[in-house]
Amino acid sequence: MNLKILLPFKIFAEVTGVSRIVAETRGGSFGILPHRLDCAAVIAPGILTYETAAGGEVFVAVDEGVLVKAGQDVLVSVRRAQQGANLGVLREAVEREFLTLDERERSVRSVLAKMEGHLIRRLASLHNVR
């Protein structure tokens, strides 16, 4: 298979000759072999594993994103990714950077939703004054 890991502004990795891929979703891990039917899945923050004959098993910490398999091509589009040989260090990176950022994003979204609500109420009150 041909694996391409895409970040918002660059190609993180482009690998040919991939024999298997294991990715994590909210429902758990799943594997992709070369003859699997085409599919799409939402990737959860975690470890993506792929294996090649030349390079062996490779681990990539990925943020949330989307995986699409079409024929022999597998595209993984994520916000952030880190590659490393030490699985423990990558797992810590996922927990520290990717999952804590999600908490900050939720907080920011909550504040923005409140601001939007106030703005809409102000516009409605101005509209009713006329």
Backbone as numpy.savetxt, mean C-alpha at the origin, in Angstrom:
# Nx Ny Nz CAx CAy CAz Cx Cy Cz
6.96 -14.30 -13.51 6.12 -13.13 -13.51 7.01 -11.89 -13.51
6.41 -10.78 -13.88 7.09 -9.49 -13.86 6.44 -8.64 -12.78
7.22 -8.22 -11.80 6.71 -7.42 -10.69 7.20 -5.99 -10.82
6.27 -5.06 -10.68 6.62 -3.64 -10.68 5.97 -3.02 -9.46
6.79 -2.42 -8.58 6.29 -1.73 -7.40 6.38 -0.23 -7.67
5.22 0.41 -7.67 5.12 1.83 -8.01 4.85 2.67 -6.77
5.57 3.77 -6.65 5.32 4.78 -5.63 4.68 5.98 -6.34
4.14 6.94 -5.61 3.47 8.06 -6.28 4.32 8.80 -7.32
5.64 8.89 -7.10 6.44 9.69 -8.01 7.60 8.94 -8.65
7.67 7.62 -8.47 8.76 6.88 -9.10 8.46 5.39 -9.09
9.25 4.66 -9.83 9.19 3.19 -9.80 10.17 2.73 -8.74
9.66 2.05 -7.71 10.50 1.59 -6.61 11.31 0.36 -7.02
10.66 -0.59 -7.67 11.34 -1.82 -8.09 10.68 -2.37 -9.34
11.49 -2.94 -10.20 11.01 -3.62 -11.40 11.80 -4.92 -11.51
11.11 -6.05 -11.30 11.78 -7.34 -11.20 11.14 -8.32 -12.17
11.97 -9.05 -12.91 11.47 -10.09 -13.81 11.85 -11.45 -13.24
11.20 -12.49 -13.71 11.51 -13.84 -13.27 11.05 -14.15 -11.86
9.98 -13.49 -11.40 9.46 -13.72 -10.06 8.65 -15.01 -10.06
8.96 -15.90 -9.12 8.27 -17.20 -9.07 7.08 -17.20 -8.13
7.08 -16.33 -7.12 5.93 -16.23 -6.21 5.94 -14.89 -5.50
4.73 -14.46 -5.10 4.55 -13.20 -4.38 3.58 -13.47 -3.24
3.89 -12.94 -2.07 2.98 -13.01 -0.92 2.73 -11.59 -0.45
1.44 -11.22 -0.36 1.06 -9.87 0.05 0.05 -9.95 1.19
-0.06 -8.86 1.94 -1.00 -8.80 3.05 -2.16 -7.88 2.71
-3.37 -8.34 3.04 -4.57 -7.53 2.91 -5.21 -7.42 4.28
-6.28 -6.68 4.39 -6.99 -6.57 5.67 -7.53 -7.93 6.09
-7.81 -8.80 5.14 -8.34 -10.13 5.43 -7.27 -11.17 5.70
-6.01 -10.85 5.54 -4.92 -11.79 5.76 -3.97 -11.84 4.57
-3.01 -12.75 4.64 -2.03 -12.88 3.57 -2.55 -13.77 2.45
-2.06 -13.52 1.23 -2.40 -14.40 0.12 -1.20 -14.46 -0.81
-1.11 -15.57 -1.53 0.01 -15.79 -2.43 -0.41 -15.74 -3.89
0.56 -15.38 -4.73 0.33 -15.34 -6.17 1.43 -16.17 -6.83
1.00 -17.13 -7.62 1.90 -17.94 -8.42 1.71 -17.57 -9.89
2.64 -17.94 -10.77 2.57 -17.50 -12.17 1.26 -17.85 -12.90
0.62 -18.96 -12.59 -0.57 -19.36 -13.34 -1.87 -19.01 -12.64
-1.81 -18.19 -11.61 -3.02 -17.76 -10.91 -3.85 -16.89 -11.85
-5.16 -16.94 -11.67 -6.03 -16.09 -12.46 -5.76 -14.63 -12.15
-6.10 -13.78 -13.08 -5.94 -12.34 -12.88 -6.78 -11.89 -11.69
-6.26 -10.92 -10.95 -6.98 -10.47 -9.77 -6.52 -9.07 -9.39
-7.26 -8.49 -8.45 -6.89 -7.20 -7.86 -7.17 -7.30 -6.37
-6.34 -6.63 -5.57 -6.51 -6.67 -4.12 -6.03 -5.36 -3.51
-6.66 -4.99 -2.41 -6.23 -3.82 -1.64 -5.17 -4.30 -0.66
-4.01 -3.69 -0.72 -2.87 -4.07 0.13 -2.95 -3.29 1.44
-2.74 -4.00 2.54 -2.67 -3.37 3.86 -1.19 -3.08 4.18
-0.92 -2.14 5.07 0.47 -1.93 5.46 1.05 -3.23 6.03
2.19 -3.63 5.51 2.80 -4.88 5.96 4.00 -5.24 5.12
4.30 -6.53 5.07 5.47 -7.02 4.35 5.02 -7.72 3.08
5.54 -7.29 1.95 5.34 -7.97 0.67 6.59 -8.80 0.41
6.40 -10.06 0.09 7.52 -10.96 -0.15 7.46 -11.44 -1.59
8.59 -11.45 -2.27 8.65 -12.07 -3.59 9.93 -12.88 -3.69
9.91 -13.83 -4.63 11.05 -14.75 -4.76 11.43 -14.89 -6.23
12.74 -14.83 -6.47 13.28 -15.08 -7.80 14.34 -16.16 -7.70
14.61 -16.81 -8.82 15.64 -17.85 -8.84 17.02 -17.25 -8.57
17.27 -16.07 -9.10 18.59 -15.45 -8.96 18.78 -14.80 -7.58
17.77 -14.10 -7.07 17.93 -13.33 -5.85 17.37 -13.95 -4.60
16.65 -15.06 -4.73 16.04 -15.68 -3.57 14.85 -14.88 -3.07
14.60 -14.96 -1.78 13.44 -14.31 -1.18 13.79 -12.86 -0.80
12.93 -11.93 -1.18 13.15 -10.51 -0.92 11.93 -9.97 -0.15
12.18 -9.15 0.87 11.12 -8.57 1.69 11.06 -7.07 1.45
9.83 -6.58 1.29 9.61 -5.15 1.08 8.49 -4.71 2.02
8.78 -3.72 2.87 7.75 -3.13 3.72 6.97 -2.15 2.85
5.65 -2.31 2.81 4.82 -1.45 1.97 3.71 -0.82 2.80
3.33 0.36 2.39 2.18 1.05 2.97 0.95 0.55 2.22
-0.22 1.06 2.57 -1.42 0.59 1.90 -1.39 0.97 0.43
-2.08 0.17 -0.38 -2.11 0.40 -1.81 -2.94 -0.64 -2.52
-2.61 -0.88 -3.78 -3.37 -1.79 -4.63 -2.42 -2.72 -5.36
-2.82 -3.98 -5.48 -2.08 -4.98 -6.26 -2.99 -5.44 -7.38
-2.44 -5.48 -8.61 -3.20 -5.95 -9.77 -2.35 -6.97 -10.51
-2.91 -8.17 -10.74 -2.23 -9.19 -11.56 -3.00 -9.32 -12.86
-2.30 -9.10 -13.96 -2.88 -9.24 -15.29 -1.90 -10.03 -16.15
-2.25 -11.28 -16.43 -1.33 -12.15 -17.17 -0.10 -12.43 -16.32
1.07 -12.17 -16.88 2.32 -12.38 -16.15 2.82 -11.12 -15.44
2.06 -10.03 -15.57 2.46 -8.76 -14.95 1.72 -8.55 -13.64
2.48 -8.18 -12.61 1.91 -7.85 -11.31 2.36 -6.42 -10.98
1.38 -5.53 -10.82 1.66 -4.15 -10.47 1.22 -3.91 -9.03
2.10 -3.35 -8.24 1.79 -3.01 -6.86 2.00 -1.50 -6.75
0.92 -0.79 -6.44 1.00 0.66 -6.30 0.74 1.01 -4.84
1.76 1.57 -4.18 1.68 1.90 -2.75 2.21 3.31 -2.52
1.87 3.87 -1.36 2.34 5.23 -1.06 3.82 5.25 -0.69
4.27 4.24 0.07 5.67 4.18 0.49 6.13 2.74 0.52
7.45 2.54 0.38 8.02 1.20 0.44 9.46 1.28 0.92
9.88 0.22 1.62 11.28 0.07 2.06 11.67 -1.37 1.83
12.87 -1.59 1.31 13.35 -2.94 1.09 14.46 -3.24 2.07
14.52 -4.49 2.52 15.57 -4.87 3.44 15.66 -6.37 3.59
16.80 -6.84 4.08 17.02 -8.27 4.27 16.55 -8.75 5.63
16.56 -7.84 6.61 16.18 -8.22 7.97 14.68 -8.02 8.16
13.96 -9.12 8.28 12.51 -9.08 8.39 12.05 -8.37 9.67
12.76 -8.54 10.76 12.40 -7.89 12.01 12.47 -6.38 11.93
13.51 -5.87 11.28 13.67 -4.42 11.13 12.56 -3.86 10.24
12.22 -4.58 9.18 11.15 -4.12 8.30 9.81 -4.12 9.02
9.54 -5.13 9.81 8.28 -5.19 10.56 8.17 -4.01 11.52
9.29 -3.68 12.17 9.30 -2.51 13.06 9.05 -1.23 12.28
9.61 -1.13 11.08 9.40 0.05 10.24 7.93 0.20 9.88
7.29 -0.91 9.55 5.86 -0.88 9.21 5.07 -0.38 10.41
5.32 -0.96 11.57 4.58 -0.58 12.77 4.86 0.87 13.18
6.10 1.28 13.07 6.49 2.61 13.53 6.06 3.70 12.55
6.34 3.52 11.27 6.13 4.59 10.30 4.78 4.52 9.61
4.40 3.37 9.09 3.21 3.28 8.27 1.94 3.31 9.12
1.89 2.54 10.19 0.67 2.46 10.99 0.47 3.70 11.84
1.53 4.31 12.37 1.35 5.52 13.17 0.95 6.69 12.29
1.40 6.73 11.06 0.98 7.78 10.14 -0.51 7.69 9.90
-1.05 6.49 9.82 -2.49 6.33 9.64 -3.26 6.98 10.78
-2.76 6.89 12.01 -3.42 7.53 13.14 -3.39 9.05 12.98
-2.25 9.58 12.54 -2.15 11.02 12.33 -3.09 11.47 11.21
-3.17 10.67 10.15 -4.07 11.01 9.04 -5.52 11.02 9.50
-5.90 10.07 10.34 -7.27 10.04 10.86 -7.55 11.31 11.66
-6.60 11.73 12.46 -6.76 12.93 13.26 -6.92 14.16 12.37
-6.09 14.26 11.35 -6.17 15.39 10.42 -7.50 15.37 9.68
-7.94 14.21 9.23 -9.21 14.11 8.52 -10.37 14.52 9.42
-10.30 14.16 10.69 -11.35 14.54 11.63 -11.41 16.06 11.78
-10.26 16.70 11.91 -10.21 18.15 12.04 -10.74 18.81 10.76
-10.34 18.29 9.61 -10.82 18.85 8.34 -12.33 18.70 8.19
-12.87 17.57 8.61 -14.32 17.36 8.54 -15.05 18.37 9.42
-14.52 18.66 10.60 -15.14 19.65 11.48 -15.08 21.04 10.84
-13.94 21.37 10.24 -13.80 22.67 9.60 -14.77 22.80 8.42
-14.92 21.74 7.65 -15.86 21.77 6.53 -17.28 21.95 7.03
-17.62 21.28 8.13 -18.96 21.41 8.70 -19.24 22.84 9.14
-18.26 23.47 9.80 -18.41 24.87 10.22 -18.57 25.79 9.01
-17.78 25.55 7.97 -17.85 26.38 6.77 -19.22 26.25 6.11
-19.73 25.06 6.02 -21.05 24.85 5.40 -22.14 25.54 6.21
-22.07 25.43 7.54 -23.06 26.10 8.38 -23.00 27.62 8.21
-21.79 28.17 8.13 -21.62 29.62 7.94 -22.19 30.04 6.59
-21.90 29.27 5.55 -22.43 29.61 4.22 -23.95 29.53 4.22
-24.50 28.52 4.89 -25.96 28.38 4.96 -26.57 29.55 5.71
-25.94 29.98 6.80 -26.49 31.11 7.57 -26.40 32.40 6.76
-25.33 32.59 5.98 -25.22 33.77 5.13 -26.28 33.75 4.03
-26.54 32.58 3.51 -27.54 32.43 2.44 -28.94 32.74 2.98
-29.22 32.35 4.22 -30.53 32.57 4.82 -30.74 34.04 5.20
-29.67 34.80 5.41 -29.78 36.21 5.78 -30.31 37.02 4.61
-29.94 36.67 3.42 -30.34 37.43 2.23 -31.75 37.20 1.97
